[in-house]
Amino acid sequence: MTNHLKWLFLEDTQTATPLSTSSLETDAPIAAPLATSSLGTGIDTLTTTPLATSSLRTGKLIIIRSLEILICLFCIDTLTTTPLATSSLRTGELSDDNYRELLSKVSSWFKESEKVNLLKVILCKCEQFSVVEIERSNDPFELFKLLEGPGIISQSNIDVLIEIIAIGGIEGVYESIKHLIPTFAGFEKLIISERWNDVRKVIRFGLKISNADKVKIGQLRGLKVKEWDDVWILIFKLVMKDTFTKKSTEFVRLLKDNDMDSLATLLE
């Protein structure tokens, strides 16, 4: 860290005055306040505490500060992130063309993998728009545009998009992402926000449902055949009925009462 911090002392014997941006007598530029960023450093909100008054009797102290030393010394204890932030991504802002191409590539992967309904289940976690809005579209690109409205994803913030890709299990899109974002480190280093924990639990539940289970659950919940033909349609319909939130205890009991204990355990 000393490589980033230079100590310059004036040759007098005055008591050092408290440091502040207004009292420093130096030609060196004072660092401007750090701008809020959701990708460049993985930090969404950054605050610093005032520097303590020095008791050194070596004259006025001038600190030439760099971004790295500010983050290392002053900012770590006061760092906060938005609920959907992913601290492991450092992708920078994409151009409009690259951003649209990325959305298009990811959308194609969800469609070709026949996971559009799984995408809908994942998006149900986003409270900025209704489940009804999600239900209306079967186009992944249009579904991702729902995330743009409230600013959940943008050219300068694709953290949530990357998390959704990982949760949805379409890591095959990695090469396309790497082509557009050479600095992308890969999914193995991705830290998924805890916000998604309940969604991931529901997905694990869905992956364990057999064809026989689909029919049984669909009938028990009063759904039509077309609503349980695809397991993710079934899960989506159950989400719409608040099955995994307000009625989760009731649903777990229903599963146990109908010899689906192993599935019930996944939701407990």
N, C-alpha and C positions, 0 to 999 in steps of 0.2 A: 504494500500500500504506500510505502514511502516514495515509490517511483511516481506516484500520482500527486504527492503533496509536497510542496516546496515551502520552506520556512524562511522568510526574509526578515531580518531584524534591522531596525534603524539604529544607528550608532548614537544613542543617548541613554540616559539612565532614568527616564520617566517611567512611572507605573503604567502598565498596559491598560488602555481603555477598553471597555466592553466592545466585542465585535458586533458590527451591524452593517448592513449594506449602505447605510447613509454616512457612517463615520470613518470608513476606511479611506486613507489618503494614498491612493495608488493609481497608476496609469493602467494597471491590468484590468480587463473587463470583469465586472461582477457577473457571476452566473445568473441568468434569468430564472424565475420560478419554473420548476419542471412541469411540462404539460401533461394532462391526463392522457394515458394511453392504454389500450387494451391488448396490444400485441407486441409492440417493439421490445418491451422488457417483460411482458407477461404481467404487468402491474396496472391495475385500473385506477387506483387512487393513491396518491403518494403525498405524505405530509412530513414535515420536518419540525423538530423542536428547536427553539432558539439556542444558539451556541452559548455555553457557559462563559462567564467572565473569567479571564485569566488573571492569576496573581503574579505572573512573572514580571520582574522589574528589568526588562530588557528592551523597553521601548514598545512602540506599537507593532502588533503582530499582523502580518498580511498573509492571508491564506489564498493561494491560487487553487481553486477547487475544480475537480473534474466530475463528470456524471458518475463514474464508477465509485469514486470515494464518497460522494454524497449518499449513494445507495448503500454502500457497505457500512459507513459509520453512523449515519443519522436516520435512515429511513426504515430499516428493517422492523423495528418494534412498532412502528405506526402504520405499517402496510395493511391496506384493506382491499378486498376484491369484490366485484359484483357477484351475485348468486350463481351466474352461469359461466364464470370465468374459468379458463384453463391455464394454469400458471406455466405449463411446460412448452407452450407454443411461442415461437419467435419468428413469425412469417413476414412481418412488415405489411404494408398496404399493397393490395393487388391493383393492377390497372383494371378499368371497366371491362375490357375484352377478356382478360384472364379470369376475372371473377365470374363473368357470365359463362365462360367455357367450363370452369370448374363446376358450377351448378349444373350445367348440362351433362357433364361426364358423370357426376354423382347420381343425378336423376336417372340416367340411362342404366347405371349399375343396379339401382333399386328396382327398376322396371324389368330388366333382363333377368334378374335374380328372383323375380316374382315375390318381392318383399314390400310392395307398395302398402299393403295392409299392415305389415309390421311397422313401417314408417309412420303410419297413422297412429298406431298404439304409442310409439315413442313421443310423437308430437302432442299427445294428450297431456303430457306433463307441463307443457307451456301454457300458463294461465292467461297469457295476454290475448288469446283468442279462444273462441268456443269450440267445443267438440263438434257442434253442428257444422261449423265452417270447415273443419277437417273432413267430415263425412261427405261433403258435397263434391270433393275432387278426387279423382283417381290418377291424376297426373303429378308425379313427384316434383317436377319443376314448379308447378303451381302451388304445391304444398310448401315448398321451400320459400316461396314468395310470401307466404303467411308470416314467416320468421323475419322477413325484411321490414314489414310494416312497423312493428314496435322497436326495430333496431336490434333484434337479437343476433342477426348476422348482417354483415355488410362487407364492403371491399376492405375495410381496415380491421375487421373482426370476424374471422371464420372459426373461432374456437368451438362454438356450439355445433357447427356443421361437421367438424372433424370428430367431435364426440359422438354425434349421431351415426356417423359412418362406422365408428368402432362398435357402438352398441348394437347396430344393425347387422354386424358381421359381414360387411362388404369390403374388407381390407384389400380386395383385388384391385380396387381403384387407386392403390398406392402409386403405381407408375405414372398415372395421369396427374396425380397431385404433385409428385416429385418433378415432373416435367414443367409444371406451371410454377411450382415453388421449390426451387433447388435447395433451400435451407431446411425443408421439412425433414425432421429427424426420424419419422416413422411411427407406427402405432405402438410398437413395443415400449416406447418411452413416454407414451401418452398417459397423463394423470387425469382420469375422468372425475368430474365433480361429484361430490356426495349427493348433490341434488337429484341425481339420476338413480339412486339406490333402489327406490321402490319400483321404478320402471324396469330395472334390470331383474328384480325379483319376479315381476310379472312375466317377463320374457322367459326366464328359466322355467317358470310354471308352464308357459305355453309350449316350450320345446319338449316337455315331458308328456304332453297330452297325446294319447293314442287315438286311433280312429274310433274305437269303441267308446273312449272317454268323451270324444267330441259329441257323439250322438247322445250319450247319457246326459251330459251337462246341458246341451242344447234343449233337450226335452224337459229337463228339470227346471230350466229357466224360462220356458215358454217361448223359445225361439223357433223360427221357421227353418226348414232344411237348408235353404240357401244361406242362412245366417251362421251355420256351423260347418258348411262344406269345407271352407278354408279355416284353419285353426286361428289365423290372425284376425279374420273377420269375426270369429267367435269371441276372441279376446277383446276386440274393439267394441263389440256389442255389450260385453260384460262391463267394460269401462264406462260406457254410456249409462249403464244402470247403477253406477256407483258401487259395483260389486267388490272392488278392491279397496274401497275407502270406508264409506259410512256403513256398508253392509258386509264388511270383510269377515267379521266374526260369524255372522249368519251363514255366509258362503262356505267357510271352513267347516262348520258343523254339517252343512248339507253334503259336502264331499265325504266326510267321515261316515255319515249315516247311509251313504250309498257305495260303500266299499272302495273309496278312492283316497285312502289314508295317506298314501305316498305323495299324492298331489296336494293334499291338505297341509302336509308338513312343510312344503315349499313356501306356503303363504303365512306360516306362523312366525 
